[in-house]
Amino acid sequence: MTPVPLQMDSDRIRLFGGIRDDAGVSRIGWVDVSATDPTRVLATCDTPALDIGRPGMFDDNGVILGDVIRLPDGTLRLYYVGFQLVEKVKFLAFTGCAESRDEGMHFQRVQETPVLDRAPHALFINALHSIEQTESGFRAWVSCGQRWQTIDQLTYPQYNCWVQTSEDGIFWDSRTAVQIFEVSGDEYRVGRPRANRRPSGGYELRVTSDTLSKQYATRRLISEDGVRFESDPVVELPRGPTNAWDGEMTCYPARLDTEAGESLLFYNGNGMGRTGVGVARWSNGLAP
């Protein structure tokens, strides 16, 4: 669930993601795939790269991927979303941080408490899903949940998208948070904002939305500054054919521009990841 690709060398892409057990509790693991043929699996992890937190911690009932970046000293820093069950709402979800000095084989928490915790604009969910290093520090794109929605007697979280800055990527002042995207029409939630710079300039943002009629889908937005986004009318990742593994939904896309000059898009299919991970390739090299 929520795959995040990182090219490790010219031959290998490491795909980090959340892997659920029979009870639905996710740990973070990885799968290595070929950089030239990303449908070919080279290796898989034997144990979680990051396990759930200790009982009572904010991440004791599951962890899923936010983003992975490489720091200047070569350390891999992983941002993840930790889940905790509570009595009066469905769950709480806040952002943790861990680092690896063995190329992502294992991660150690920077701290046991969230780096993005409850805030006035993020009462129940404060989930980092993409981050970049800037001249002055770090900038992140975040899903923030403030309410709950009941549909067909089931409860779902409502959330929208924000951007926030930090000097060190660990301490985040909630006063820097700016809302960048809101639900529209019959949407009640839009999240997992994955931002990246475009080869042609500016930024693109991919989000996954859900409607009251339960149409779970992904779309792409474009921006010059990474804050003000406009929707792109082109559907870049349509659903697969009827009865296909991605025939009901394509969600949580993450773009990787490879060292060989290709653009790949890794994504989940039906059931918000239950049926696995797929990959799409632009046929003419780098996407705009």
C-alpha positions as CSV (number, residue, x, y, z in Angstrom):
1,M,0.0,0.0,0.0
2,T,1.2,3.6,-0.9
3,P,4.3,2.4,-2.9
4,V,7.3,4.8,-2.9
5,P,10.1,4.0,-5.5
6,L,13.8,4.9,-5.0
7,Q,16.5,4.1,-7.5
8,M,19.3,2.5,-5.6
9,D,21.7,2.1,-8.6
10,S,21.6,1.9,-12.4
11,D,20.1,-1.6,-12.3
12,R,17.8,-1.6,-9.3
13,I,14.8,0.2,-8.0
14,R,13.7,-0.4,-4.4
15,L,10.0,-0.1,-3.9
16,F,9.1,0.7,-0.3
17,G,5.5,0.2,0.9
18,G,3.1,-0.9,3.6
19,I,2.5,-4.7,3.8
20,R,-0.5,-5.8,5.8
21,D,-0.8,-8.9,7.9
22,D,-4.0,-11.0,8.3
23,A,-5.4,-8.6,10.8
24,G,-4.9,-5.6,8.4
25,V,-2.0,-4.2,10.4
26,S,0.7,-2.8,8.1
27,R,4.5,-2.9,8.5
28,I,6.9,-1.2,6.1
29,G,8.9,-3.5,3.7
30,W,10.5,-3.4,0.3
31,V,10.7,-5.1,-3.0
32,D,13.6,-4.6,-5.4
33,V,12.7,-4.6,-9.1
34,S,14.8,-4.2,-12.3
35,A,15.3,-0.6,-13.4
36,T,15.1,-1.7,-17.1
37,D,12.1,-4.1,-16.5
38,P,10.3,-3.0,-13.4
39,T,7.9,-5.9,-13.6
40,R,10.8,-8.2,-12.8
41,V,11.3,-8.7,-9.1
42,L,15.0,-9.1,-8.0
43,A,14.6,-9.4,-4.2
44,T,12.2,-9.0,-1.3
45,C,12.7,-8.2,2.4
46,D,12.5,-11.1,4.8
47,T,11.6,-9.0,7.8
48,P,10.0,-5.5,8.1
49,A,12.3,-2.6,7.4
50,L,10.2,-0.8,10.0
51,D,7.9,-2.5,12.4
52,I,4.9,-1.1,14.4
53,G,5.6,1.0,17.5
54,R,5.5,-0.1,21.1
55,P,2.0,-0.6,22.7
56,G,0.6,2.8,23.5
57,M,2.6,4.7,20.9
58,F,1.0,6.6,18.0
59,D,2.0,3.9,15.6
60,D,1.2,0.8,17.5
61,N,-1.5,-0.4,15.0
62,G,0.2,0.0,11.7
63,V,2.6,2.0,9.6
64,I,2.4,3.0,5.9
65,L,4.7,4.9,3.6
66,G,4.9,8.6,3.4
67,D,8.1,9.3,1.5
68,V,11.8,8.3,1.4
69,I,14.6,10.8,0.7
70,R,18.4,10.5,0.7
71,L,20.2,13.0,2.9
72,P,23.5,14.6,1.8
73,D,25.5,12.2,4.0
74,G,23.9,9.2,2.3
75,T,21.4,8.4,5.1
76,L,17.9,7.3,3.9
77,R,15.2,9.2,5.8
78,L,11.8,7.7,5.8
79,Y,8.6,9.5,6.7
80,Y,5.7,7.2,7.6
81,V,2.1,7.4,8.8
82,G,1.4,5.7,12.1
83,F,-2.0,4.4,13.1
84,Q,-3.5,4.1,16.6
85,L,-6.9,2.8,17.6
86,V,-8.9,4.8,20.0
87,E,-12.3,4.4,21.6
88,K,-14.5,7.2,20.1
89,V,-13.3,7.6,16.5
90,K,-12.1,5.0,13.9
91,F,-8.4,5.8,14.3
92,L,-5.8,8.5,14.6
93,A,-3.0,8.9,12.0
94,F,0.1,11.0,12.5
95,T,3.6,11.2,10.9
96,G,6.7,9.6,12.2
97,C,10.3,9.6,11.0
98,A,13.0,6.9,10.8
99,E,16.4,6.7,9.3
100,S,18.5,4.0,7.7
101,R,22.3,3.7,7.3
102,D,22.2,0.3,5.5
103,E,20.5,1.4,2.3
104,G,17.0,0.8,3.6
105,M,17.3,-2.7,4.9
106,H,16.4,-1.5,8.4
107,F,15.2,1.8,9.7
108,Q,15.5,3.2,13.3
109,R,13.0,5.8,14.6
110,V,14.4,9.3,15.0
111,Q,12.0,9.6,17.9
112,E,9.0,7.6,19.2
113,T,6.6,10.5,19.1
114,P,5.2,12.0,15.9
115,V,7.1,14.7,14.0
116,L,3.7,15.9,12.6
117,D,1.2,15.6,15.4
118,R,-2.3,16.9,16.1
119,A,-2.8,20.5,15.0
120,P,-5.7,22.9,14.6
121,H,-6.0,22.0,10.9
122,A,-5.2,18.3,11.5
123,L,-7.3,17.2,14.4
124,F,-7.3,13.4,13.6
125,I,-4.9,13.0,10.6
126,N,-1.6,14.7,9.9
127,A,0.0,12.5,7.2
128,L,3.1,13.5,5.2
129,H,3.2,11.9,1.8
130,S,5.9,13.7,-0.1
131,I,8.9,15.9,0.8
132,E,11.7,17.9,-0.8
133,Q,14.9,19.4,0.4
134,T,15.1,23.2,-0.2
135,E,17.8,25.8,0.2
136,S,16.3,26.7,3.6
137,G,15.3,23.3,4.8
138,F,12.4,21.0,3.8
139,R,9.0,21.4,2.3
140,A,6.3,18.7,2.6
141,W,2.9,18.0,1.1
142,V,0.5,16.6,3.7
143,S,-3.0,15.1,4.1
144,C,-4.9,16.7,7.1
145,G,-8.1,15.2,8.5
146,Q,-10.6,17.3,10.5
147,R,-13.9,15.4,10.4
148,W,-15.6,12.0,9.7
149,Q,-18.2,11.0,7.1
150,T,-20.8,8.2,7.4
151,I,-21.6,6.5,4.1
152,D,-23.9,3.4,4.1
153,Q,-23.5,3.1,7.9
154,L,-19.6,3.0,7.6
155,T,-17.4,5.7,8.9
156,Y,-14.7,7.3,6.7
157,P,-12.1,10.0,7.5
158,Q,-12.5,13.4,5.7
159,Y,-9.2,15.0,4.7
160,N,-7.7,17.6,2.3
161,C,-4.2,18.7,1.3
162,W,-1.7,21.1,2.8
163,V,1.9,22.2,2.4
164,Q,4.3,22.9,5.3
165,T,7.9,23.8,5.8
166,S,10.7,22.9,8.3
167,E,14.3,23.9,8.8
168,D,15.5,20.4,9.7
169,G,12.7,18.1,8.6
170,I,12.0,16.9,12.2
171,F,10.5,20.0,13.9
172,W,7.5,21.3,12.0
173,D,5.8,24.5,13.1
174,S,2.0,24.1,12.4
175,R,1.8,27.9,11.8
176,T,3.6,27.4,8.4
177,A,0.9,25.1,7.1
178,V,-1.0,26.4,4.1
179,Q,-4.0,24.6,2.5
180,I,-3.4,23.9,-1.1
181,F,-6.3,21.7,-2.2
182,E,-9.9,21.3,-1.1
183,V,-12.6,18.8,-2.0
184,S,-15.1,19.7,-4.7
185,G,-18.4,18.4,-6.0
186,D,-19.4,15.2,-4.2
187,E,-15.9,14.5,-3.0
188,Y,-15.5,14.2,0.8
189,R,-11.8,13.5,0.9
190,V,-8.7,14.1,-1.2
191,G,-5.3,13.0,-0.1
192,R,-2.0,11.2,-0.5
193,P,-0.5,14.3,-2.2
194,R,2.7,13.2,-4.1
195,A,4.5,16.2,-5.4
196,N,7.6,16.3,-7.7
197,R,9.4,18.7,-9.9
198,R,8.6,18.5,-13.6
199,P,11.4,18.2,-16.2
200,S,9.8,21.1,-18.1
201,G,9.6,23.3,-14.9
202,G,7.3,23.8,-12.0
203,Y,5.7,21.0,-10.0
204,E,3.1,18.3,-10.4
205,L,0.9,16.9,-7.7
206,R,-1.0,13.6,-7.8
207,V,-3.8,13.1,-5.4
208,T,-6.3,10.3,-4.7
209,S,-9.9,11.3,-4.1
210,D,-13.1,9.6,-2.9
211,T,-16.7,10.6,-3.5
212,L,-20.0,10.0,-1.7
213,S,-20.8,7.4,-4.4
214,K,-17.4,5.7,-3.5
215,Q,-15.6,6.5,-6.8
216,Y,-12.0,6.2,-5.7
217,A,-9.7,7.7,-8.3
218,T,-6.5,9.6,-8.9
219,R,-5.8,12.8,-10.7
220,R,-2.9,15.1,-11.5
221,L,-2.5,18.9,-10.8
222,I,0.1,21.3,-12.0
223,S,1.8,24.3,-10.3
224,E,4.6,26.8,-10.9
225,D,5.5,27.2,-7.2
226,G,4.4,24.0,-5.5
227,V,1.6,25.7,-3.6
228,R,-1.1,26.9,-6.1
229,F,-2.2,24.0,-8.2
230,E,-4.6,23.7,-11.1
231,S,-6.2,20.5,-12.3
232,D,-4.9,18.8,-15.4
233,P,-7.9,17.5,-17.5
234,V,-5.9,14.6,-18.9
235,V,-6.6,11.2,-17.2
236,E,-3.1,9.8,-17.2
237,L,-3.8,6.6,-15.4
238,P,-7.3,5.2,-16.4
239,R,-8.7,2.1,-14.8
240,G,-8.0,-1.3,-16.3
241,P,-10.6,-3.4,-18.0
242,T,-13.5,-5.0,-16.2
243,N,-12.5,-7.7,-13.7
244,A,-8.8,-6.6,-13.9
245,W,-6.7,-6.1,-10.8
246,D,-7.0,-2.3,-11.3
247,G,-10.4,-2.4,-13.0
248,E,-12.2,-0.7,-10.1
249,M,-9.6,1.8,-9.1
250,T,-6.1,3.1,-9.7
251,C,-4.7,4.9,-6.7
252,Y,-1.7,6.2,-4.7
253,P,0.6,6.8,-7.8
254,A,4.2,7.7,-7.3
255,R,6.5,8.9,-10.1
256,L,10.1,8.0,-10.6
257,D,12.3,9.5,-13.3
258,T,15.1,6.9,-13.8
259,E,18.8,7.4,-14.5
260,A,18.2,5.9,-18.0
261,G,15.7,8.7,-18.9
262,E,12.4,7.0,-18.4
263,S,9.4,8.1,-16.4
264,L,7.7,5.3,-14.4
265,L,4.5,5.5,-12.3
266,F,4.0,2.9,-9.6
267,Y,0.5,2.6,-8.2
268,N,-2.1,0.5,-6.4
269,G,-5.2,-1.1,-7.8
270,N,-8.4,-2.3,-6.4
271,G,-9.1,-2.3,-2.7
272,M,-6.7,0.5,-2.0
273,G,-3.8,-1.8,-2.4
274,R,-5.3,-5.2,-1.7
275,T,-4.6,-6.5,-5.2
276,G,-1.0,-5.3,-5.3
277,V,1.2,-2.8,-7.1
278,G,1.4,-2.0,-10.8
279,V,3.7,0.2,-13.0
280,A,3.1,2.4,-16.0
281,R,5.7,3.7,-18.4
282,W,5.6,6.8,-20.6
283,S,6.3,5.5,-24.1
284,N,8.3,8.5,-25.2
285,G,10.8,8.9,-22.4
286,L,10.3,11.5,-19.7
287,A,6.8,12.8,-19.2
288,P,6.4,16.6,-19.4
